[in-house]
C-alpha cells in the first residue's frame, strides 16, 4: 500500500461477496467479517484518494 501512495497512483480491487448486502443465515461469522472488511476498505479509500489511489469493493453474486 505504501508503494502506491509513494508513486501517487494505484488501483486496488477488493473482491468480497454479495453477502455483504444480503447476509446468508448460516454464515453469521463470515457475514460479519465480510461487512467489517468492506466497511474498512470503504473508509480507507476515502483517505487514499488524495494520492490518486482508487480502491473499489467488488461484491459478486449470483446472476
N, C-alpha and C positions, 0 to 999 in steps of 0.2 A: 504494500500500500504506500509506503513512504517513497518508493521509487517513482510511482506515477505522479505523486504530488510534487516531487522534486523536478520532474520533467514538465510539469504543468500541462499534462494531457494524459487521459486514460479513460478506458471504458471497462466497467466491471458488471457482469451479469450474475445475479444470484437466482438460481433455479430452485424453487421450493415446491409447493403443491397447492392445488385449489382448495385443499382442506383448510387453508387459512381463512377463506371466505365462507366455506360451508363445512364446518367440522364434522368428522366421522365419529359416530357414537363410540365405537370400540377402540378408538385411538386417542384417548384422553391425553396421555402424556406427550405423545407425538404432536397432537394438535397445539398444545401449549408451547412446545419447543419451536414449532414452525412459526407460530404467531409472534413469539418473542424475537426470533431471528429476523422476521420480516419487518417488525417494528424498529429493531435496532438498525437494520440496513437503511430503512426509510429515513431515520434520523441522521445517520452517518452521511447519507447522500446530500443532505442539506448543508453539511459543513465542507464537503469536498468540492462543491460546485464552484467556489471561488478560485480553485486551482484547475478548472476546466476538466475535472474528473467526474464522469457521469456513472452513477450506479443505478441499475434497474433491478427490480424484483420481477421475476417471471413466475406466474402461477399456472402451470399447465394442468389440464384436467381432461376428462372425457369429452369427446366431441360428438 
